[in-house]
């Protein structure tokens, strides 16, 4: 197979290195974790009915591709691979390609959904807590062990170049500032059509506005967004809020019924769990104010 590398030189590849390059071009991803990269090498062996060789042989295959500059270490994620033949992407797609567990959230998600005209200089990401990620990684490794027969598999996992570790995002990705937050609670995200970007669903985005308004332009802006867009997306909002805690339900109920003026029996049921308390505030970042909603029992401190 005759290839032209990123320096414009024609290099002849053959065997597994050639098939790996074809597979990388087929995937059309400019960046790849070491786990995904080496799994492609293993898959190329399996498709040719060739036993997966020892790790030193797999290393030599990757070394050929690095030597001729078909792949290199990514400038932002130094332990991962930049596929030099594939055009680079923006930060929002790069972070989702390299981190299978993260998604775009808060003000960044509001921008994606067209809910705000504010510009966030930071790309806001949310991913599960380290404990949850460790369990997800363990599940992926176990699945790989069960699906791929490999007599030369290293004894200890995560192992060598196949390490599937917890991603640490740098402060800047493709020159854009990145803010990374972790969540212990389950979250809903959706993958874009013809894109690798994962973004919080509409319902999740509206819930995030209530729980972390400081990451969504502030509560005053959140109220503006809800008044303008909540009537259009009411079904998605109600479905998401139904599974939220009582405080989120009270905030949402107050905004929908008393701020926007929408009456909906599904919303009305949320007030059953309303209880007055110093922590029950419309804006969680501001102190308690002596003005409240009698029905929803929250301080109207905005």
N, C-alpha and C positions, 0 to 999 in steps of 0.2 A: 504494500500500500504506500503510495507516494503522497506525502503531506507537506504542506507549507506551514512552518511554525510562525509564531507571532513576530519573528524578526525577518520574515520574508524568505527564509531559506528552505529549499526543498530537501526533505529528509525522508528516507525510505524506512518505514516501519513494517514489521511483519509479526505474525503469530498473535499472542495475547496482547502485547502493547498496541498493535494495530486495532484489535477488536475493542480494547478499552477506549481508545480515542473515538471510534465510531459510536460507542455507547454514550460517551460524554457529550458528543455533538448531538446525539438523538435527544438526550435529556435537556439540552439547551439551558443549563444553569451555570452562571458565571462563578459561583462559589459553592463549595461542598465541604461538609464536615469530614474529618478523617474516617469516621465510621462509615458514612455513605460511600466515600471514595474507595475504600478497600472492599466494601461489599460489592461494588461494581466489578472489581478485579476478580473476586471470587465467583461472581455470577458468570463472568465470561469463561471461566474454566468449566463451570457446570454445564453451560450451553454447548460446549464442545465435547462433553463427556470426558473431560480431563480431570483427574482427581485434584482437589485443591492442595497445592504444595505447601511445604513449610513456610513459616513467616519470612525467612531470609530470602526465599525466592520471590515472594510477593513484594518484598522491599526492593528487590532488583528491578522488578517491572515498573514500579513507581519511580525508581531512580532514572530509568531510561526516559520517561516522560518529563521528569524534572530537568534532566541533562539537556534535552533539546527544546526546553522552554515551552512545552505544551501545557504544563502545569507549574505553578510556583506557590510559595506561601503568600497568603493574602496580606495586604498591607495593614488592614485593621484587625483581622483575626489571624495572628501569626502562626498558630498551630493548625490552621485549616488551609484548604487548597483553593487557589484561584485558577480557574480553567481559562487560560489566556486566549484560546480561540473564540470564546463566547463573549459578546459585548457586555460590559458591566451594567449594573442596574442601580437604581436609587436606593437610599438607605432603608426605606420601608420594606422593600422587597428583599434586600440583602439580609436584614435581621431575621426575617421569617424563613429564609432559605437555610440559614446557619443554625437556627434554634427552632426545633420542631415543636416546642412547648409554649412559645410566646405568641402574643397577638397585639395589634395596635389598639390602643384604648384611650379613654377620656377625651381631652380636647383634640388629640390627633384623630380619634375615631369620629368625633363630631364633624371634623373637617371632611373626612372621607364620605360621610353620609350627607353632607351639604346642610348641616344643622346650624352652622355658625359661619360668620364672615371674618372671625378673628383668626390670626395667623399664629401658630405655635412654633417658636423657633426650635423647641425640643421635640423630638420624636418620642412619644410616651408609649412604653411597652408594659404589658402585664404578663407575668408568668406564674406558675404555681410555686408554692413554698419549696425550699430545698428538700424537705422531707418527702413531699409528694413527688418531686422530680426524681429523687433517688429511687423511689418505688417504680415509677414509670420506666426509668432506665433499666432497672433490674428485670422488668417484664419483657422489654425489648431484647435484652441480651439472652434471656431464657428462650424466647421465641426463635431467635437466630440459631441457637444451639440445637433446638429441636428440628428446625427445617433444613439445616445445612450439615450434611454428613462430612466431617473433616477429621481425618485420623491424626493430622498434625496440629490440631487445635492446641494452643497454649493452655497450660493447666489452670492458670489464674486469670480471672476476668474482673474488671476490664483489662485488656491486655494490649501492650505495645501500641502499634499504629491503629488498632481497632478500638481504642479506648473511646467509649461513649460517656463523656463526662458532663458535668453541670456547666453550661455555658456562662462565661463571664463577659458581658457586653462591655466594650470600651466606652469611654466618655464621648467619643466621636466616631460615627460610621459614615464613610463617604463625605466627611467634613460637616456632617450634621450632628448637633448635640443630641445625645440619647439619654432619656430618663427611664430607668428600669425599676419597676415596683413588683413586689411579690404578694400573692394572695393565697390565703389558706382555704377560701371558699370556692366551690365550683363556679366556673364562668362560661358564658356562651360566646363563641366566636364563629365566624364564617369565612370561608376562603373565597376570594374574588374570582370571577370568571376569567379564564385565560391569564391568570396571575397566581403567584405564590404568596401573595399578601393575605394574611389572616387579620381580620378586624372584628372587634366586638360587635355582636348583633345590635340591631336598633334598640331592642328592649333592654339589652345589657348596657348599652350606652346611656340610655335614659336613667337606668338605675345607678350607674356610676356617677351621674351628675348629682344625685341625691346623697350618695355616700361619701364622695370626695369632690365636693364642688370647687375646692381650691385648685384641683387639677383640670377643671373644666371652665376656667374663666371667672370663677367666683359665683356665689349664690345669686347675686343680682342678675348676672348674665344667664345663669341657669333658668331663672324664672322667665326671662325674656324668651329663651329658646323653647321652654315648655309651652308658654302661651301661644307662640307662633306655630309650633310643629306638633304638639301632643294631640290635638284633635285629629290630625291626619293619621297618626300612628297609634291610636288609642288601644287597639286590639293587641298589638305587639307589646305595648307598655304593660297592660293589665296582665297578660300572660307571664311576663317576667316578674312583675311586682308580687304576684300571687305566691311566689316561692321565696320572697325576701323576708327580712325580719320585720317585727311590728313597727319599729321606728321609721323604716323606709316606707311602709304602707301608710303611716300617718302623714308623712311628708307628702307622698304622692296623692293621698286622698284629699288633703287640704288644697294642694295646688289645683287638682282637677275639678273639685267641687266648688271651692270658695274663691279661688283665684281666677280660674278660667270660666267657671259657671256651667260645667257639664254634670248632669245627673245620670248616674249609671248604677244599677243595682249591684253589679259586680264590684264596683268601687265602694259602695255603701257598706258592704260586709266587712271591710277592713277596719272600720272603727270599733269593732268588737274587742280588739286587743289594745285599744288606746288607753294609756295610763299616764296621768300627769306626773312629771318629775323634772328635776333640774337638768337632766341630760336630754330631755325631750325638746330639742330646739330645731327650728327650721334650718338654721345655718350652724353646723357642728363646730365651725371654727370661731364663732363669735360667742360672747357671754350671754347668759340668760337675760331676757328682757321681760318686764311685767305686763306683757300683752300676749294673749294666747287665743287659740281657737277652742271654744267650749266643746265642740264635737270631737276634734282631733287631738285635743289636749297637748298641743305643742306651743312653745314660746315662739311668737312671730318676731324674731330678732333681726330681721332684715330691713 
